[in-house]
Amino acid sequence: MKNEKITERSVDFAKWYTDVIKAAKLTDYSSVKGCIILEPNGYAIWEKMQSVLDTMFKKTGHKNVYMPVFIPESLLNKESELIEGFAPECAWITTGGSNILEERMAFRPTSETLFSDYYAKKVRSYKDLPLLYNQWANVVRWEKETRPFLRSREFLWQEGHTVHATEEEAKRETDKMLETYKEFFEKYLAIPVVTGRKTEKEKFAGAEYTLTIEALMQNGVCLQSGTSHYFGQKFSKAYDIKFINKNNEFEYAYQTSWGVSTRMIGALIMAHSDDRGLVLPPKIAPTQVCIVPIKNDEKLLSIAEKIEGSLVSKDISVYIDGTDRSAGFKFAEAEVNGYPIRIELGFRDLENNEVTVVRRDTSDKMTVKLNDVVNVVMQQLDKMQNDMFERALKNKNERTYTVTSLEEVEKIMNEKPGFVNAHWCGNEECELKMKEIRGTKSRCISETKDYETETCIVCGKKAKHNVVWGIQY
C-alpha cells in the first residue's frame, strides 16, 4: 500500500528521495545553511556501516587515529595540486575569539596535509614502514547546492592514509582498499558496482591516479561511491617524508589515501527503497526484525519478548513495538522505517500457536509456527539480502549499454539512462564534448590497451581506452 506522504518514484525521483528520508526520520534540516541533522534512525545506519567497515579495515592491519580539524594555510599550500583542487570548497577561519589570526586556517576538506606532516616526523627507516592509518571524522566542503547524504557542507566519513617503502606495496594497498569497498557494497549494501580508474580530469587533486567504485541508482543515475588514490611520492616530496632504505640511502616514501562517506546512505535509499519508504538490506539494517503485537496486551508482549530473546541469541537485532497505537499504524511505521522482517502477533495467531512473518522488500506474508520462527526469520533474512542484490544487479545490467555513436548516447540519456560503455581517445576535449549530453561524464576507465580497430566515440580517432560514462549525482 502506497504511503501518502511519499511521492511516487515514477512521478518525481528527487522528491521521492527526500520524502523517504523525511518519512523514515533519517535527517532533518538544520538552521545552519547547507548542513543536515542526522537523526537517530539515520545515524544508526551510519553506526552500522562504520562498525562493519572498521572491522574490515582492522582485519587488513589498519589502525585508527585522529587528526586536528584545522589546517594552517601554509601547510595546505605545500602541495599545489591539492590546494588548487579544493580551494573553491574550503571554509576558512580568520579569527580566534576576538583576535585576528596571524595565519588563517582551513576547516579540513580532507586530511592528506595533516597526515603527511605527521608522517614526516615519524618515518625514519624502512623498518618503520608501512604505517596503515585510518580516521573516522567530519569534513567541510562549501558546496553550492546541497542534498541530504549526497552533498552537504559538513559530512561524516572515513579517510585512510598509508605510507610505504616501495611503489609496488603502495599500489597493492590502493588496489586492496578498492576491493574492500567493492566487497562492502556488494556483500553488505547489496549494491553491485563497477570499478576502474578515473581519467586525469576526474582524478583526486594531488593523486598520481584514482581508482573508483561506481554504483547505479534505480533511475539510472550514477553515484561515485568510494575512491582509492595512489599518490606515489607527490606528497612525500612536498612534505619531506624520507626514510633510510635497505641500501642505507635516503628515499622519499610512497603514499595512498582512500575514503567513503555518509553518501553511502543516499546510495542505499536510491538503490533499494520504494514508494512505501525505506528498504534496507538485512546485513546493514540497524534493526533487522520488528515484532508488532496487534494490541498492547501483557500476554502478547510476553510472547513477543520470548521471540525477541530467541532471535537475539542468534545475533539478530530486534525491536518490539509495544506502543499503544493501532496495528495499522505500527505496520506502516515498520514499513517506512525499512525493517527487513516484521512479525505480526495477534490473539488468533496465538490460538493456533502461529505468527505472521512479513518481508519488507516483497511484502510476502508467511504463517509460521512459533517454534519455527527463528529458523524462518534467519532463512528469510539471508534470502532477502541475496534477492535485493539480484534486483539491483538486474537494474544495472538492463541499464548498461555499449554504444558507438553520440546519437546513441543522447537517446539513452534522455530515455533510459545508465552506464554507457564507449571507446575514447584520451583527449580531454572529447571528454568535455560528452558532457554536453545531459552532463554525461566519465565514471571510470574500465580498460586500457592498444586498440587496432576501435575509434573514439567523439572524434573518430584511434581509441586508447574503454570508458564507462554516465549522468552523476
N, C-alpha and C positions, 0 to 999 in steps of 0.2 A: 504493500500500500504506500502510495506516494506521501512524502512529508510536505505539507502545505507551506512550510517555512523555507523550503529549498527549491530554487529554480531548477528546472529540468536541464540536464547537460545539453540536450539537443537544441534547446532554445538559446541559452547563453552560458557557455562553458566557464567563462571568467566569473560571472555572477554565481553560478553553481558552486564554484570552488570556494568563494568567500562565504557563501551561505552555509556550506558544510562545516567550515571552520567555526563559524559563529554558533550554529546549532549544536555542534559537539563540544562547545565551550573549550576550544583549544587555545585561542588567543583573544585578547581584547585590545582595542586601540588605546594608545597612551596619549596623555597630554603633551608628551614630547614628540614633536613632529617627526614623522618618518620612523618611529620606533614602536614596537609592539610589546604588549604584556603577555608573557607565556603563562596561561592559566594552568591549574593543576592537571587537567587532562592532557594538555599539550606538553607540559614539562615531564609528565610521567613517560610519554613516548620517548622523549629525548633521553631521559634517565636509562630507559631500557636499551636504547641504541648505544649509549655511552658504555653501559655495563658489558654488552656483548663485544663491542669493538675493543674496549680496554683489555678484555681477556685475550682477544686475538692478538693485540699488539704485544702483550707481555709474553705470550707463548713464542713470539718471534724475537724475544730478547730485548724489547724496548722498555725503558723506564720513564716514569712521569716526572716532570719538573715544572716550575712555573717562573715565567719571566715578568719583569715590570710592564705595566700597561703604558708607560710613557716612553717615547723615543726622542732624544735630543736631535735637533735638525742636523747638526754636524755629523752625527753618527749615521743618520738616514742617507745623507748625501754621499757617503763613501762609495756606494755602488750606484753609478749614474743611471743605469737602465731601470733599476728598481724605483728610484725616486721619480723618474720620468713617467713610468707606468702608473704609479699610484698618486702622483701629485694632484690630479683633479678630484680625488676622493678623500684626501687627507683632511682630518679635523685638527686644528692647531690650538694649542694652549699658550696664551701670551702673558697671562697674569697669574700669580700665586698669592692668594689672599688679596691684599691691597697693593702688592708690589709688582711692577713690570718685570718680567723675567729677562735676564741677560741674554738668554737664548730660548727661542720658542721651542716647544716640544709637540710632537705629533702623538695623538692617541692611536695606538698601534692599528694599522690596517692589515699588518702581517708582521711576523717576528724574525725574519731572516737576519736583520741587522743586530738584534739583541743576542741571538744565538751565536752569530759569528763573532761578535765582540767577546762573548763569554768563552767560546772555543779558543780564541787567540790567547787567552790567559791560561787555559787548561792543557792544551795539547803541546807536548814537548817531544815525545818519541813515538815511533810506530807501535811501541808496546802499550801506549795509552789508547790505541785505536782498535776497533771502531767505538765511537760514542753514539749510542742509539737512544735518542731522547724524544719525548712527545709531551705536549702540553694541552690540557683542556682549558679553553679560555674564551673570552669575548673579544671581538674586534669591532672597529668602527670604520665604515666607509660611507662617505657622504653621497649616497645615491640620490639622484634627482627624482626618480619615480620608484615608489616602493609598493610591495605587495607581501602580505604575511607569508613568512617562511622563505619565499623566493628571493626577495630583495628587501632589506631593511637597513637602516643606518647603523644599528648595532645588532649583531647576531652572535650566536654561540657556535663554536666549532672545536675541532682538534687540529693541531698542526704538528706534524713530526718533523724533526730536524736532525739529520745524522751527518757524521763526519767520518771519513775513511782514509786509509793509507794508499789505496790503489783505485785507479779508474774502473777496473773490472768489478771490484767489490761494490763501489758506489752505484754502478749501473745495475748490478744484480739487486741491490736494495730498491732502486727505482722500480724495477720490474716486479719484485716481490710484493711491494706495497700496493701496486696497482692490482695485482692478483688477489690480494687480501680484500680490497674494496669490492672487486667483482664477486668474490665468494660471499661477502656480506650481503650485497644487493640481491644476489640470486638465491642464496640459501635462506636468508632471514627476511628480507623485504619482499621476496617473491617477484622481483623485477628483473627481467633479462636486460643485459646491457651489451653494447658494442664497445670495443676497446681499440685504441690506436694512438698515434702521435699527432699532436696539434701542429698546424702549419706555423711557419715563422711568425706570421702576423697574429696568430691566436695564442701563441705560447705565453707562459708566465714571464713577466718582466724580470730579466736577470738570469733566466734559465738557459742552459745550452739546448735543452729540449724538454717538452712537457708531454706526458702520457695522460690519457683521459679515459674515464668510463662515461658513456652517453646512454641515457635512458629515453624511452619514448612513452609519452603520455597517451591516454585514451583518445585524445583528439588529434594525435599525430604530431604534436609539437614536441621538440627535443628539449632535454634538460641535462646540462653538464652536471654530473652528479658527484664526481670526485676526481682529483688530479694528483699526479706524482711527478715531481720535477727533478731532473738531473742538472746540477749546477756546475759540475766539473770543478775547475779552480777559480771561477769568476769571483766568488765571494771570499775565498781564502786569500787571493791576491789583494783584494780591496781591503780586507781586514787583517792581513798579515798572519794567517793561520799556517804556521810552518812547523814541521817536525823533522827529527833526525831519522832517516830511513835505515833499512838494513845494511846499506852500503856506507853508513856513517856520514851521509850527506844531507844537507837541508833540502826539504821538498815541501811544496805547497800541498795542503790536504785537498781531498775531493768531498763534495757535499751533495746532499739531497734534501728535499722537503716534500711533504705530501699532506693533504688535508681533505676533510669532509665537514659538512656543517648541518645546521638545522634545516637547510634546504631539503634534506632527505625526507623530512616530514611532509613537505609540499609534494615530493615525488610519490610518497605513499598515497596521499589523498588522490592525486590526479591519475595514478596508475590503477587504482583498485576501487575507489568509492563509487556510490551510486546515488540515485535520486532520493533515497531514504536516509542518506547520511554516510557516516564513516564506515569503511570496511577495512579491518586490519588483519594482516597475516598472523596466525596464532603465535609464531615464534618471536614476534616483536610486539605483540599486544601486551600492555601492562597488566590488564585483566583479561584472562582467556575465557572464563566462564562466569556468566551472571545467572544466579538462581533467583527465580521470581515466584515467591508464594502468592497464590491468587488473592489471598486475604492475609491481613496481619494477625494471624492466629497462632497461638502457642504451639499447637500440635504440628502445624505446617512448618513453623520456624524451627522446631526441634528436628524434624526430618531434614530440613534444609541444612542445618548445622552438621548433621551426620554425613550428608553427601559432601559438604564442604571439607570436612576432615579427611574423608577418603580421597578426595581429589588433591588436596594439599599434600598428602603423604606421597603423591606421585609427582610432586613439583609442578602442579597446575595451579595457577593463580585464580582465585575465586572472589566474587563479590555477591553478597546476599542483599537483594533489595527488600529490606524489611520495613520500608516506609509505609505509612498509612495512606496510600494512594490507590487509584483504581488499577486493575490489572492491565487495561488497555494503555494507560499512561506509562506504566512500568515497561511494557513491551516496546512502546515507541521510544522510550529513553534508552533501552538496551540496544535498539536498532541504531539510533542516531549516534550513539557513542562507539559503535563498532565492535562490541564484544563478540568474539568469534562464535561462541556457543551460548545459547540461552536454554536454561532448564525451567520449564513451567511446572509448577507443583500445586495441584488442587485437591479438593476433598474426594471427588470422583476418582481421581488418579490413585489416591491412597487406598480406596476401597478395593481397587484392582491390583494394588501393590506395584503401581506403574508411575512413570513421569513422562513428560513430553520433552524431547530434545530438538532444538531448532538451530539450524546453521544460518549464520548471518549472511554469508555470501550468496546462497541459493534460496534461502527461506524454506528449505526442505525440513519437514517435520517427521520425527520418528517417535513412536510409542515404545518405551523401553522399560523393562522390569527393573525394579530398584537395585537388585543385586548385580545387574549388568551395566549400570550407569557408568562406572569408572572406565570399563573396557570400551564401551561405545564412544564415550567422550574422547578418550585417547585416540581411538581409530579415526574419528571424525576430525579431530584437530590436525592429525597427520594428512588426512585426505584433503582437507580444506587448504592447507599450506601448499600442497602439490597442485591442486586444481587452480588456485589463484595464480601460481607461476605459469601454468599451462595456458590460462586465458590471456595473461599479459604477453606471453610468447606468441600466441596466435595473433594478437593485435599487432605486435611488432613485425611478424612475418608477413601479414597481409598488407602492412604499410611500408614494406621495404621494396624498393624498386631499383632496377638497373636501366639507365637511360643513356641515350647517345645524342640528344639534341636539347637546346634550350626551350624549344616549344613543348617538349615532353615535361621538362621541369616545371614550366609555368602552369601547365594543365594540372599536374599532380598537386602543386602547392595551392592552387585555387580550389580544387575539388576534393581531394582526399590526401592531405599532406602526410609526410612520414620521412623515413630515412631514404635518401636517394644516393645510389652508387653511380659515380661518373668519373671518367678519367680527366686528369688535369695536368697541364704542362709545368706547373710550379711557379708561374708568373703571378705576382700579386694583382696585376691589373685584371686578369681573368677572374681571380677570386672576388674582387670588388664588383666585377660585372655580374657575377652570380647573385650578389647581394641585392641587385636592383629588382630581383624577382621576389617580392614579398619579404625581403630581408633574409633570404636564404644564405646561410653561412656554412663554411666548412666545419664539420663536427670533429672529424679526425681523419688522418691518412691511414687507410687500412692496409695498403700495400705499396711498396716502392720497388721498382725494378726497371730494367731496360726493355720497354715495350717496343716491339718491332712494327706492329700494325696499328695499335690503338692511338687515337688522337685526342687532344684536349677538347672537351665539350664546348668550350667558349671560342677559342681561336683556331682550332683545327690543326695546330702544330703537334709534333710528336709528344706523346704523354710521358710523364715521369712517375706519376702517382695514380693510384685509385683512391678516391676520397669519398667519404660519407658526408653528405650535405643535408641540411635541414633548417627549418624555422626553429628559433630557440626562445626560451623564456629568459 
